[in-house]
Amino acid sequence: MKWRIILDKFITLISTMFFLFGIFILFWILKDVIVNGLKSINLSFFLEDPRPPGMEGGGLRNAIIGSFLITSISILIAFPIGILTATYISEYSKSSKFSNFVRFVCDVMASAPSIVIGAYVYALFVKPFNTFSAISGSFALSIIMIPIILKTLDELFRLVPNFTKEAAYALGAQKWKVITSIIWQYVRVGILTSVLLSFSRIIGETAPLLFTSFNNMFFEINLFKPMATLTVNIFNFAMSPYENWHKLAWSASFLIVIFVLIVNLTSRLLLKEH
């Protein structure tokens, strides 16, 4: 018993030390991002495009708008596919071999490296048309989002009490009516949360966009042409030898960190209220 107590204290001490070390690294990174990022956050950062190398000033208006467009379209693609697939395997197919196969594929897709997904979309949408495009970037990000939405909703649909559905069926409600008016309404907060969590997952992705939407130093809203994004600009600017571009990269990093923080806090508040 004495050795068990000693071992328990030792393991607790080691766990606490690694916990504090992880928190220290996290706050160290956040400190650098906040301190360096705030230096170039001004009105020009949101209203101007990047200036040529060596010139001071400028902003990332093109990348901010580009990120908003690409991620918004990704949600429009991924959300209906995710919720309808989760509904089918939970309410229609249930524990069949097909639904289990879909769940297995979902787990594989969720663990697949994002760069592999980018290469796949490049071969499917970019190479045949001989051009990079924002819409191909949206397809790549939507493939990352779908497994997150599907997996989350599949688990949530199982939490809906059977007596609630049976009561609706007893009153003569059709299956589609039970799904839309009972099941979806019961987990509506979870549906929104799954979208927010998947959105925070893709907002920091770079590799798929390097293969698909590529980049554009100019303002562009044509979805069938290359388009700038914050993450790709961070990647390019951070490796450049120009100090002004380094400042813009820090500011873009700060903007993404703050946005992801807001999205995650919102999803947690929704879950807590539910």
GIZI-V19702 format. One record per residue. N is the residue number from 1. RES is the residue in three letters. SS is DSSP state (H for helix, E for strand, - for the rest). D_LAST is the distance of its C-alpha to the last C-alpha in Angstrom with 2 decimals. Layout:
# GIZI-V19702
N&RES&SS&D_LAST / N&RES&SS&D_LAST
This chain:
# GIZI-V19702
1&MET&-&43.99 / 2&LYS&H&45.19 / 3&TRP&H&44.78 / 4&ARG&H&41.27 / 5&ILE&H&40.33 / 6&ILE&H&42.07 / 7&LEU&H&40.37 / 8&ASP&H&36.93 / 9&LYS&H&37.69 / 10&PHE&H&39.05 / 11&ILE&H&36.05 / 12&THR&H&33.71 / 13&LEU&H&35.96 / 14&ILE&H&36.06 / 15&SER&H&32.30 / 16&THR&H&31.89 / 17&MET&H&34.62 / 18&PHE&H&33.09 / 19&PHE&H&29.68 / 20&LEU&H&31.44 / 21&PHE&H&33.50 / 22&GLY&H&30.52 / 23&ILE&H&28.90 / 24&PHE&H&32.34 / 25&ILE&H&32.75 / 26&LEU&H&29.34 / 27&PHE&H&30.08 / 28&TRP&H&33.63 / 29&ILE&H&32.57 / 30&LEU&H&30.11 / 31&LYS&H&32.92 / 32&ASP&H&35.36 / 33&VAL&H&33.07 / 34&ILE&H&32.23 / 35&VAL&H&35.83 / 36&ASN&H&37.51 / 37&GLY&H&34.98 / 38&LEU&H&35.14 / 39&LYS&H&38.93 / 40&SER&H&38.89 / 41&ILE&-&35.84 / 42&ASN&-&37.46 / 43&LEU&H&37.77 / 44&SER&H&40.15 / 45&PHE&H&37.63 / 46&PHE&H&35.47 / 47&LEU&H&38.42 / 48&GLU&-&41.12 / 49&ASP&-&41.74 / 50&PRO&-&43.18 / 51&ARG&-&46.82 / 52&PRO&-&49.58 / 53&PRO&-&50.09 / 54&GLY&-&51.71 / 55&MET&-&50.74 / 56&GLU&-&48.53 / 57&GLY&-&45.54 / 58&GLY&-&43.53 / 59&GLY&-&39.87 / 60&LEU&-&37.45 / 61&ARG&H&36.64 / 62&ASN&H&37.49 / 63&ALA&H&35.19 / 64&ILE&H&32.20 / 65&ILE&H&32.66 / 66&GLY&H&33.41 / 67&SER&H&30.28 / 68&PHE&H&28.17 / 69&LEU&H&30.04 / 70&ILE&H&30.03 / 71&THR&H&26.36 / 72&SER&H&25.39 / 73&ILE&H&27.65 / 74&SER&H&26.27 / 75&ILE&H&22.80 / 76&LEU&H&24.55 / 77&ILE&H&26.35 / 78&ALA&H&23.77 / 79&PHE&H&20.71 / 80&PRO&H&22.54 / 81&ILE&H&24.33 / 82&GLY&H&21.32 / 83&ILE&H&19.19 / 84&LEU&H&22.36 / 85&THR&H&23.67 / 86&ALA&H&20.52 / 87&THR&H&20.58 / 88&TYR&H&24.27 / 89&ILE&H&24.32 / 90&SER&H&21.46 / 91&GLU&H&22.60 / 92&TYR&H&26.26 / 93&SER&-&27.80 / 94&LYS&-&25.54 / 95&SER&-&27.70 / 96&SER&-&30.80 / 97&LYS&H&32.85 / 98&PHE&H&31.83 / 99&SER&H&28.06 / 100&ASN&H&28.81 / 101&PHE&H&31.04 / 102&VAL&H&28.38 / 103&ARG&H&26.00 / 104&PHE&H&28.99 / 105&VAL&H&29.79 / 106&CYS&H&26.22 / 107&ASP&H&26.51 / 108&VAL&H&29.92 / 109&MET&H&28.83 / 110&ALA&H&25.96 / 111&SER&H&28.59 / 112&ALA&-&31.33 / 113&PRO&-&32.66 / 114&SER&H&31.86 / 115&ILE&H&35.58 / 116&VAL&H&36.37 / 117&ILE&H&34.01 / 118&GLY&H&35.75 / 119&ALA&H&39.13 / 120&TYR&H&38.16 / 121&VAL&H&37.09 / 122&TYR&H&40.24 / 123&ALA&H&42.40 / 124&LEU&H&40.65 / 125&PHE&H&40.31 / 126&VAL&H&42.27 / 127&LYS&-&45.47 / 128&PRO&-&46.37 / 129&PHE&-&46.13 / 130&ASN&-&47.71 / 131&THR&-&45.28 / 132&PHE&-&42.07 / 133&SER&-&39.39 / 134&ALA&H&35.94 / 135&ILE&H&34.86 / 136&SER&H&35.78 / 137&GLY&H&33.63 / 138&SER&H&30.66 / 139&PHE&H&31.44 / 140&ALA&H&31.60 / 141&LEU&H&28.23 / 142&SER&H&26.63 / 143&ILE&H&28.08 / 144&ILE&H&26.25 / 145&MET&H&22.91 / 146&ILE&H&23.20 / 147&PRO&H&23.02 / 148&ILE&H&19.84 / 149&ILE&H&18.05 / 150&LEU&H&19.78 / 151&LYS&H&19.13 / 152&THR&H&15.38 / 153&LEU&H&15.06 / 154&ASP&H&17.66 / 155&GLU&H&15.69 / 156&LEU&H&12.48 / 157&PHE&H&14.80 / 158&ARG&-&16.23 / 159&LEU&-&13.14 / 160&VAL&-&13.57 / 161&PRO&-&15.69 / 162&ASN&H&19.31 / 163&PHE&H&20.06 / 164&THR&H&17.75 / 165&LYS&H&19.77 / 166&GLU&H&22.95 / 167&ALA&H&22.59 / 168&ALA&H&22.37 / 169&TYR&H&25.37 / 170&ALA&H&27.22 / 171&LEU&-&27.01 / 172&GLY&-&28.68 / 173&ALA&-&25.92 / 174&GLN&-&26.94 / 175&LYS&H&25.12 / 176&TRP&H&24.23 / 177&LYS&H&22.84 / 178&VAL&H&20.65 / 179&ILE&H&19.34 / 180&THR&H&18.70 / 181&SER&H&17.57 / 182&ILE&H&15.80 / 183&ILE&H&14.81 / 184&TRP&H&13.93 / 185&GLN&H&12.04 / 186&TYR&H&10.00 / 187&VAL&-&9.06 / 188&ARG&H&9.47 / 189&VAL&H&6.76 / 190&GLY&H&8.40 / 191&ILE&H&11.64 / 192&LEU&H&11.47 / 193&THR&H&10.65 / 194&SER&H&13.59 / 195&VAL&H&15.76 / 196&LEU&H&15.22 / 197&LEU&H&16.00 / 198&SER&H&18.99 / 199&PHE&H&20.08 / 200&SER&H&20.25 / 201&ARG&H&22.23 / 202&ILE&H&24.86 / 203&ILE&-&25.30 / 204&GLY&-&27.55 / 205&GLU&-&29.54 / 206&THR&-&33.29 / 207&ALA&H&35.24 / 208&PRO&H&34.21 / 209&LEU&H&35.00 / 210&LEU&H&38.40 / 211&PHE&H&39.33 / 212&THR&-&38.01 / 213&SER&-&37.56 / 214&PHE&-&39.92 / 215&ASN&-&40.37 / 216&ASN&-&42.05 / 217&MET&-&43.48 / 218&PHE&-&43.52 / 219&PHE&-&41.00 / 220&GLU&-&40.19 / 221&ILE&-&37.81 / 222&ASN&-&39.60 / 223&LEU&-&37.24 / 224&PHE&-&40.30 / 225&LYS&-&41.75 / 226&PRO&-&40.92 / 227&MET&-&38.24 / 228&ALA&-&37.42 / 229&THR&-&34.11 / 230&LEU&H&33.11 / 231&THR&H&33.04 / 232&VAL&H&36.44 / 233&ASN&H&37.92 / 234&ILE&H&36.78 / 235&PHE&H&38.51 / 236&ASN&H&41.66 / 237&PHE&H&41.96 / 238&ALA&H&41.41 / 239&MET&-&44.36 / 240&SER&-&46.62 / 241&PRO&-&49.35 / 242&TYR&-&48.49 / 243&GLU&H&47.02 / 244&ASN&H&45.49 / 245&TRP&H&43.55 / 246&HIS&H&42.34 / 247&LYS&H&40.92 / 248&LEU&H&39.11 / 249&ALA&H&37.68 / 250&TRP&H&36.33 / 251&SER&H&34.80 / 252&ALA&H&33.17 / 253&SER&H&31.76 / 254&PHE&H&30.37 / 255&LEU&H&28.76 / 256&ILE&H&27.05 / 257&VAL&H&25.85 / 258&ILE&H&24.37 / 259&PHE&H&22.70 / 260&VAL&H&21.19 / 261&LEU&H&20.00 / 262&ILE&H&18.29 / 263&VAL&H&16.62 / 264&ASN&H&15.41 / 265&LEU&H&14.17 / 266&THR&H&12.29 / 267&SER&H&10.60 / 268&ARG&H&9.82 / 269&LEU&H&8.48 / 270&LEU&H&6.12 / 271&LEU&H&5.07 / 272&LYS&H&5.41 / 273&GLU&H&3.80 / 274&HIS&-&0.00
